Amino acid sequence: MANLGEQWTKVLKILEEKIPSESYNAWVLPLVPSELSDGKITLLSPHGFTALTLKKSYGDVISRALSDVFCEQLNFEILQDEKLAELYEKEQKKNKKTERLQAENQFKESKYDGLKQMLSDCHLNTKYKFENFVVGGANKFAYGASKGIAEGKSLGNPLFIYGGSGLGKTHLLHAIGYFAMTKRNKKVKYVTAEEFLNDLLEHLYLGGEKETFKKGAEKNKKMIKFRQKYRDIDFLLIDDIQFIAGKERTEEEMFNTFNTLYSAGKQIVITSDKPPAEIDHLSDRLKTRFEGGLLVDIGIPDLETRMAIIKQLVDSDGAIQLSLEVIEFLARVYKNNIRELEKGFNNVSAYCSIFGEEPTIDVVKKAINYQEVQKQITSDVIISEVAKFYGLKSEDLKGLSRVGKIANARKVAVYIIRELTGNSWQSIGDSLGGRKYTTMMVLHKGVEEDKRIDKKLCDEINTLFNIINQL
């Protein structure tokens, strides 16, 4: 056993370099080797669905590391261990308490009163941090860019994050601000575009009592105060910038604020529901400024990411435990965004607490008012929508043609069917003209890998997710 432990330590050193730190610390580091026999190593985990996450995302990496260390091709399985789960939970609580105390000490020792600013002026929500942002294929780039910007790396200014509602843009904004403030003692200002507009109006008008603008020295004093608030800072974080579009005076003030901060080397981070070029009525000069930085998008999280988010909610809540079956059920019901997912979990937690019931599938359906008669998204429905999106017919995807356009649409259909329905590989193959299940697996994996480097493909899939989910 000691020898197995030593070998596993060597495997960990390899994996630490190959797997992103957040995933490594959350999923790999807690693993404990239990047994090695018949070409298979058994690993124990405190988490219930670690195997699902690791094998899907890093199975090949782990297999290669095991092969390098043990000098033979090994299979691996991951089993949940209850005793390990209890020890891990105790350790996590202890670590969270230590981190909280350290954070409090950092605030006290800081030359800049970060806590006071956060509460009275900055408006950051301290529950949104990088540590509790669940990273998946659809948001990995946005997360990495945000973390890098917060750490002071020169990745682009502004950082412009865009995507649909409830996908994590605001979480990243708050996480950037919290990190920059607590770790680097930076002055941070978080504001929504609507708050910026209202603040500007308050400084332009006579306290809302008259319809005329302030004039002369008094007006200048108020505008100087307004500008200092947004320019005497290191990080300006603006949420939902699309709401200033078409408001000329606000756009002008935003443009001047942007130029002042940019020229001074201060960091600007902006979120929107669309990329700058697609924001209607936004002035060309602002579009040009926004496009001059780093543009990143956030898509709809895939099934595994949604499951990981629910697992994190369970761990944070501490008052309820959900089976893997229930976690997957909720992840399949709430497909559109994270906000819906959190709302659904909160309903389940509250329902079980009030009525003292165990969260079985039937109880969960009651808690979220789940309607069994809701429209089913079938393989045929998805194939039809994908074909329509690419200007094809369903028969094209089910046929034998391997023409580039058809082959591309077919593999996208395979990916979306699997993600939205969870159908078996053989079932997916049958729906696409009786193809082999192994072919379906290969196509799905190919799309998963291509999404990470092909932004056009990623955007197309996210658009299709939105179309199909709204049927």
C-alpha positions as CSV (number, residue, x, y, z in Angstrom):
1,M,0.0,0.0,0.0
2,A,2.9,2.3,0.8
3,N,4.4,1.7,-2.6
4,L,1.0,2.4,-4.2
5,G,0.8,5.7,-2.3
6,E,4.3,6.7,-3.5
7,Q,3.4,5.9,-7.1
8,W,0.1,7.8,-6.8
9,T,2.1,10.9,-5.6
10,K,4.1,10.7,-8.8
11,V,0.9,10.6,-10.8
12,L,-0.4,13.6,-9.0
13,K,2.7,15.6,-9.9
14,I,2.1,14.9,-13.5
15,L,-1.6,15.7,-13.3
16,E,-1.0,19.0,-11.5
17,E,0.8,20.2,-14.6
18,K,-1.8,18.9,-17.1
19,I,-5.1,19.8,-15.5
20,P,-6.3,23.3,-14.7
21,S,-5.7,24.2,-11.0
22,E,-9.4,24.6,-10.1
23,S,-10.3,21.2,-11.5
24,Y,-7.2,19.6,-10.1
25,N,-7.8,20.9,-6.6
26,A,-11.5,20.1,-6.6
27,W,-11.6,16.7,-8.2
28,V,-8.1,15.1,-8.4
29,L,-6.3,16.0,-5.2
30,P,-9.0,14.5,-2.9
31,L,-8.6,11.1,-4.6
32,V,-7.1,8.3,-2.5
33,P,-5.6,5.1,-4.2
34,S,-7.2,2.0,-2.7
35,E,-6.2,-1.1,-4.7
36,L,-4.1,-2.1,-7.7
37,S,-4.9,-5.5,-9.4
38,D,-5.5,-7.1,-12.7
39,G,-4.4,-4.0,-14.7
40,K,-6.9,-1.7,-12.8
41,I,-6.4,0.9,-10.1
42,T,-9.2,1.7,-7.8
43,L,-9.4,5.3,-6.5
44,L,-11.7,6.5,-3.7
45,S,-13.4,9.9,-3.8
46,P,-15.4,12.0,-1.3
47,H,-17.6,13.1,-4.2
48,G,-20.5,11.2,-5.6
49,F,-20.0,12.0,-9.3
50,T,-16.2,12.6,-9.6
51,A,-15.9,9.7,-12.0
52,L,-18.4,11.3,-14.4
53,T,-16.6,14.6,-14.4
54,L,-13.0,13.3,-14.6
55,K,-13.5,10.5,-17.1
56,K,-15.3,12.9,-19.5
57,S,-12.9,15.8,-19.2
58,Y,-9.5,14.3,-18.3
59,G,-9.8,10.5,-18.8
60,D,-7.1,10.4,-21.4
61,V,-4.8,12.6,-19.4
62,I,-5.1,10.4,-16.3
63,S,-4.6,7.2,-18.3
64,R,-1.4,8.5,-19.8
65,A,-0.1,9.6,-16.4
66,L,-0.8,6.2,-14.9
67,S,0.9,4.5,-17.8
68,D,4.0,6.7,-17.4
69,V,4.3,6.1,-13.7
70,F,3.4,2.4,-13.5
71,C,5.0,1.5,-16.8
72,E,1.9,-0.4,-18.0
73,Q,-1.5,0.4,-19.4
74,L,-3.9,0.7,-16.5
75,N,-7.7,1.2,-16.3
76,F,-9.0,3.2,-13.5
77,E,-12.3,3.4,-11.6
78,I,-13.4,5.9,-9.1
79,L,-15.7,5.0,-6.2
80,Q,-17.3,7.2,-3.5
81,D,-16.2,6.4,0.0
82,E,-18.5,7.6,2.8
83,K,-15.7,7.9,5.5
84,L,-13.6,9.8,3.1
85,A,-16.6,12.1,2.4
86,E,-17.0,12.8,6.1
87,L,-13.3,13.6,6.5
88,Y,-13.3,15.8,3.4
89,E,-16.4,17.7,4.6
90,K,-14.8,18.4,8.0
91,E,-11.6,19.5,6.3
92,Q,-13.5,21.8,3.9
93,K,-15.3,23.5,6.8
94,K,-12.0,24.0,8.6
95,N,-10.4,25.5,5.5
96,K,-13.4,27.8,4.8
97,K,-13.2,29.1,8.4
98,T,-9.4,29.7,8.0
99,E,-9.9,31.5,4.7
100,R,-12.6,33.7,6.2
101,L,-10.3,34.7,9.1
102,Q,-7.4,35.3,6.7
103,A,-9.7,37.5,4.5
104,E,-10.8,39.5,7.5
105,N,-7.2,40.0,8.6
106,Q,-6.3,41.2,5.1
107,F,-9.1,43.7,5.2
108,K,-7.9,45.0,8.5
109,E,-4.2,45.2,7.5
110,S,-4.9,46.8,4.1
111,K,-3.8,50.4,3.6
112,Y,-7.0,50.9,1.7
113,D,-10.1,50.1,3.6
114,G,-11.4,47.5,1.1
115,L,-14.3,46.3,3.3
116,K,-15.6,49.8,3.8
117,Q,-15.5,50.5,0.1
118,M,-17.1,47.2,-0.8
119,L,-20.1,47.8,1.5
120,S,-20.7,51.5,1.0
121,D,-19.5,52.3,-2.5
122,C,-18.4,49.4,-4.6
123,H,-21.6,47.3,-4.4
124,L,-19.7,44.0,-4.8
125,N,-21.6,40.8,-3.8
126,T,-19.0,38.9,-1.8
127,K,-20.6,35.5,-2.5
128,Y,-19.5,35.7,-6.1
129,K,-15.8,34.6,-6.2
130,F,-13.6,32.7,-8.5
131,E,-13.5,29.8,-6.1
132,N,-17.2,29.1,-6.4
133,F,-17.5,29.7,-10.2
134,V,-18.0,26.3,-11.8
135,V,-15.9,26.1,-15.0
136,G,-17.1,24.1,-18.1
137,G,-16.5,24.1,-21.8
138,A,-18.9,27.0,-22.4
139,N,-17.3,29.4,-20.0
140,K,-13.7,28.2,-19.7
141,F,-12.3,31.1,-21.8
142,A,-14.3,33.8,-20.0
143,Y,-13.2,32.4,-16.6
144,G,-9.5,32.3,-17.6
145,A,-9.6,35.8,-19.1
146,S,-11.4,37.2,-16.0
147,K,-9.0,35.5,-13.6
148,G,-6.0,36.8,-15.6
149,I,-7.3,40.4,-15.7
150,A,-7.9,40.3,-11.9
151,E,-4.4,39.1,-11.4
152,G,-3.0,42.0,-13.4
153,K,-2.1,40.3,-16.6
154,S,-2.3,42.4,-19.8
155,L,-4.8,40.4,-21.7
156,G,-6.9,43.2,-23.1
157,N,-8.6,46.5,-22.1
158,P,-11.5,46.5,-22.0
159,L,-12.4,42.9,-21.2
160,F,-15.8,42.6,-22.8
161,I,-17.8,39.5,-21.7
162,Y,-21.1,38.8,-23.6
163,G,-23.7,36.1,-23.5
164,G,-27.3,35.4,-22.5
165,S,-29.0,36.2,-19.2
166,G,-28.1,34.1,-16.2
167,L,-24.9,32.4,-17.6
168,G,-22.4,33.9,-15.1
169,K,-21.3,37.3,-16.5
170,T,-22.2,39.1,-13.3
171,H,-20.6,36.5,-11.2
172,L,-17.3,37.0,-13.1
173,L,-17.5,40.8,-12.7
174,H,-17.9,40.5,-8.9
175,A,-15.2,37.9,-8.7
176,I,-12.8,40.2,-10.6
177,G,-13.6,43.1,-8.3
178,Y,-13.3,41.0,-5.1
179,F,-10.0,39.5,-6.1
180,A,-8.5,42.8,-7.2
181,M,-9.6,44.5,-4.0
182,T,-8.7,41.8,-1.5
183,K,-5.5,40.3,-3.1
184,R,-4.1,43.4,-4.8
185,N,-5.5,46.3,-2.7
186,K,-7.0,47.9,-5.9
187,K,-9.7,50.5,-5.9
188,V,-12.8,49.0,-7.6
189,K,-16.1,50.3,-8.8
190,Y,-18.9,48.0,-9.8
191,V,-22.0,49.5,-11.4
192,T,-24.8,48.5,-13.7
193,A,-25.3,50.6,-16.8
194,E,-28.7,51.6,-15.4
195,E,-27.1,52.8,-12.2
196,F,-24.6,54.8,-14.1
197,L,-27.4,56.5,-16.1
198,N,-29.4,57.3,-12.9
199,D,-26.3,58.6,-11.2
200,L,-25.5,60.8,-14.1
201,L,-29.0,62.2,-14.1
202,E,-28.8,63.0,-10.4
203,H,-25.7,65.1,-10.9
204,L,-27.1,66.8,-14.0
205,Y,-30.4,67.9,-12.5
206,L,-31.3,69.9,-9.4
207,G,-31.8,66.9,-7.1
208,G,-34.8,65.9,-9.2
209,E,-36.7,69.0,-8.1
210,K,-36.5,71.0,-11.3
211,E,-36.4,70.2,-15.0
212,T,-33.5,72.5,-15.8
213,F,-29.9,71.6,-15.7
214,K,-27.6,72.9,-13.0
215,K,-25.6,75.9,-14.3
216,G,-22.3,77.6,-13.6
217,A,-19.9,76.6,-10.8
218,E,-22.4,74.5,-8.9
219,K,-23.1,72.3,-11.9
220,N,-19.4,72.0,-12.5
221,K,-18.7,70.9,-8.9
222,K,-21.4,68.2,-9.2
223,M,-20.0,66.9,-12.5
224,I,-16.5,66.9,-11.1
225,K,-17.6,64.8,-8.1
226,F,-19.4,62.4,-10.5
227,R,-16.4,62.0,-12.7
228,Q,-14.1,61.5,-9.7
229,K,-16.3,58.6,-8.5
230,Y,-15.8,56.7,-11.8
231,R,-12.3,57.8,-12.7
232,D,-10.3,57.8,-9.4
233,I,-10.2,54.0,-9.4
234,D,-8.1,51.1,-10.7
235,F,-11.0,48.8,-11.9
236,L,-14.3,49.9,-13.5
237,L,-16.7,47.1,-13.8
238,I,-19.9,47.8,-15.8
239,D,-22.7,45.3,-16.1
240,D,-25.3,45.2,-18.9
241,I,-23.7,48.0,-21.0
242,Q,-26.4,47.5,-23.7
243,F,-28.8,49.7,-21.6
244,I,-27.0,52.9,-22.3
245,A,-27.4,52.4,-26.1
246,G,-29.2,55.4,-27.7
247,K,-28.9,57.6,-24.7
248,E,-26.5,60.3,-26.1
249,R,-25.6,62.2,-23.0
250,T,-24.9,58.9,-21.1
251,E,-22.9,57.5,-24.0
252,E,-20.8,60.7,-24.1
253,E,-20.0,60.5,-20.4
254,M,-19.2,56.8,-20.7
255,F,-16.9,57.5,-23.7
256,N,-15.0,60.2,-21.8
257,T,-14.8,58.0,-18.7
258,F,-13.5,55.1,-20.8
259,N,-10.8,57.3,-22.4
260,T,-9.6,58.7,-19.1
261,L,-9.3,55.3,-17.5
262,Y,-7.8,53.7,-20.6
263,S,-5.2,56.4,-21.0
264,A,-4.2,56.1,-17.3
265,G,-3.7,52.3,-17.7
266,K,-6.7,51.4,-15.5
267,Q,-8.7,48.2,-16.2
268,I,-12.2,48.3,-17.6
269,V,-14.4,45.2,-17.6
270,I,-17.8,45.3,-19.4
271,T,-20.7,42.8,-19.8
272,S,-23.5,42.7,-22.3
273,D,-26.0,40.3,-23.7
274,K,-24.5,40.8,-27.2
275,P,-21.1,41.6,-28.7
276,P,-20.5,45.3,-29.3
277,A,-21.2,45.1,-33.1
278,E,-24.7,43.7,-32.4
279,I,-25.8,46.3,-29.8
280,D,-28.5,48.4,-31.6
281,H,-28.2,52.2,-31.4
282,L,-24.8,52.1,-29.6
283,S,-22.5,54.8,-31.1
284,D,-19.8,53.7,-33.5
285,R,-17.1,55.3,-31.4
286,L,-18.1,53.2,-28.3
287,K,-18.3,50.1,-30.4
288,T,-14.8,50.7,-31.6
289,R,-13.5,51.2,-28.1
290,F,-15.2,48.1,-26.8
291,E,-14.0,46.0,-29.7
292,G,-10.4,47.2,-29.2
293,G,-10.0,45.0,-26.1
294,L,-10.6,41.3,-25.5
295,L,-14.0,39.9,-26.4
296,V,-15.1,36.7,-24.8
297,D,-18.5,34.9,-24.8
298,I,-20.3,32.7,-22.3
299,G,-22.5,29.9,-23.7
300,I,-25.1,27.7,-22.1
301,P,-23.4,25.3,-19.7
302,D,-23.5,21.6,-20.8
303,L,-25.1,18.9,-18.7
304,E,-22.0,18.0,-16.7
305,T,-21.3,21.6,-15.8
306,R,-24.9,22.1,-14.7
307,M,-24.6,19.0,-12.5
308,A,-21.4,20.4,-11.0
309,I,-23.2,23.7,-10.3
310,I,-26.0,21.8,-8.4
311,K,-23.4,19.8,-6.5
312,Q,-21.7,23.0,-5.4
313,L,-25.1,24.4,-4.3
314,V,-25.7,21.3,-2.3
315,D,-22.3,21.6,-0.6
316,S,-22.8,25.3,0.1
317,D,-26.3,24.8,1.4
318,G,-25.4,22.0,3.8
319,A,-29.0,21.4,4.7
320,I,-29.9,18.9,2.0
321,Q,-28.3,16.0,0.2
322,L,-29.3,15.1,-3.4
323,S,-28.7,11.8,-5.1
324,L,-27.0,11.7,-8.5
325,E,-30.3,10.8,-10.1
326,V,-31.9,14.0,-8.7
327,I,-29.0,16.2,-9.6
328,E,-29.1,14.9,-13.2
329,F,-32.9,15.4,-13.3
330,L,-32.6,19.1,-12.2
331,A,-29.8,19.7,-14.6
332,R,-31.9,18.4,-17.5
333,V,-35.0,20.4,-16.5
334,Y,-33.1,23.7,-16.1
335,K,-31.1,23.9,-19.4
336,N,-31.2,27.6,-20.2
337,N,-29.2,29.3,-17.6
338,I,-27.6,29.1,-14.1
339,R,-30.1,31.5,-12.5
340,E,-33.0,29.1,-13.3
341,L,-30.9,26.3,-11.9
342,E,-30.3,28.1,-8.6
343,K,-33.9,29.0,-8.3
344,G,-35.0,25.4,-8.9
345,F,-32.5,24.1,-6.3
346,N,-33.7,26.7,-3.7
347,N,-37.3,25.6,-4.3
348,V,-36.3,22.0,-3.6
349,S,-34.3,22.9,-0.5
350,A,-37.1,25.1,0.9
351,Y,-39.8,22.5,0.1
352,C,-38.0,19.7,1.8
353,S,-37.2,21.8,4.8
354,I,-40.8,23.0,5.3
355,F,-42.4,19.6,4.8
356,G,-39.6,17.4,6.2
357,E,-39.5,15.2,3.1
358,E,-36.5,13.4,1.5
359,P,-35.7,14.9,-2.0
360,T,-36.7,11.9,-4.1
361,I,-37.6,12.5,-7.8
362,D,-41.3,12.6,-7.0
363,V,-40.8,15.1,-4.2
364,V,-38.5,17.3,-6.4
365,K,-41.2,17.4,-9.1
366,K,-43.7,18.7,-6.6
367,A,-41.2,21.3,-5.3
368,I,-40.5,22.8,-8.7
369,N,-44.1,22.3,-10.0
370,Y,-42.7,20.1,-12.8
371,Q,-45.2,19.4,-15.6
372,E,-44.9,16.0,-17.1
373,V,-46.9,17.1,-20.1
374,Q,-44.4,19.7,-21.1
375,K,-43.3,19.4,-24.7
376,Q,-40.7,16.7,-25.2
377,I,-37.5,17.6,-27.1
378,T,-37.0,14.5,-29.2
379,S,-34.1,13.5,-31.5
380,D,-36.3,14.2,-34.5
381,V,-37.2,17.7,-33.3
382,I,-33.5,18.5,-32.8
383,I,-32.5,17.0,-36.2
384,S,-35.2,19.1,-37.8
385,E,-34.0,22.3,-36.1
386,V,-30.3,21.7,-36.8
387,A,-31.0,20.9,-40.5
388,K,-33.1,24.1,-40.8
389,F,-30.4,26.2,-39.2
390,Y,-27.8,25.0,-41.8
391,G,-30.2,25.3,-44.7
392,L,-30.7,21.5,-45.1
393,K,-33.4,18.9,-44.7
394,S,-33.8,16.3,-42.0
395,E,-33.3,13.6,-44.7
396,D,-29.9,15.0,-45.5
397,L,-28.7,14.4,-42.0
398,K,-30.2,10.9,-41.9
399,G,-28.8,10.0,-45.3
400,L,-25.5,8.6,-46.5
401,S,-24.0,11.8,-47.9
402,R,-20.6,12.9,-46.4
403,V,-20.5,16.3,-48.1
404,G,-18.8,18.8,-45.7
405,K,-21.9,20.9,-44.9
406,I,-24.1,17.9,-44.3
407,A,-21.4,16.1,-42.2
408,N,-20.9,19.1,-40.1
409,A,-24.6,19.6,-39.4
410,R,-24.9,15.8,-38.6
411,K,-22.1,15.9,-36.0
412,V,-23.7,19.0,-34.4
413,A,-27.0,17.2,-34.2
414,V,-25.3,14.3,-32.5
415,Y,-23.8,16.6,-29.9
416,I,-27.0,18.5,-29.2
417,I,-29.2,15.3,-29.0
418,R,-26.8,13.8,-26.4
419,E,-26.6,17.0,-24.3
420,L,-30.3,17.8,-24.3
421,T,-31.8,14.4,-24.1
422,G,-29.2,12.1,-22.7
423,N,-30.3,9.4,-25.2
424,S,-28.1,6.4,-25.6
425,W,-25.5,6.3,-28.4
426,Q,-27.3,3.5,-30.2
427,S,-30.6,5.5,-29.9
428,I,-28.9,8.5,-31.4
429,G,-27.4,6.4,-34.2
430,D,-30.9,4.9,-35.0
431,S,-32.4,8.4,-35.3
432,L,-29.7,9.4,-37.8
433,G,-30.3,6.6,-40.3
434,G,-29.2,3.6,-38.3
435,R,-25.6,4.6,-37.8
436,K,-23.3,2.7,-35.4
437,Y,-23.1,3.8,-31.7
438,T,-19.3,4.0,-31.9
439,T,-19.6,6.5,-34.7
440,M,-21.9,8.6,-32.6
441,M,-19.4,8.6,-29.7
442,V,-16.6,9.7,-32.0
443,L,-18.6,12.5,-33.5
444,H,-19.7,13.8,-30.0
445,K,-16.2,13.8,-28.7
446,G,-15.0,15.5,-31.9
447,V,-17.5,18.4,-31.4
448,E,-16.6,18.7,-27.8
449,E,-12.9,19.2,-28.6
450,D,-13.6,21.4,-31.6
451,K,-15.8,23.8,-29.5
452,R,-12.8,24.7,-27.4
453,I,-10.8,26.1,-30.4
454,D,-13.5,26.9,-33.0
455,K,-15.4,30.0,-31.8
456,K,-17.8,29.9,-34.9
457,L,-18.8,26.4,-34.1
458,C,-19.3,27.3,-30.4
459,D,-21.5,30.2,-31.3
460,E,-23.6,28.1,-33.7
461,I,-24.2,25.4,-31.0
462,N,-25.1,28.0,-28.4
463,T,-27.6,29.6,-30.8
464,L,-29.1,26.2,-31.5
465,F,-29.4,25.4,-27.8
466,N,-31.4,28.7,-27.4
467,I,-33.6,27.9,-30.4
468,I,-34.4,24.4,-29.3
469,N,-34.9,25.2,-25.6
470,Q,-37.4,27.8,-26.5
471,L,-39.6,25.4,-28.6
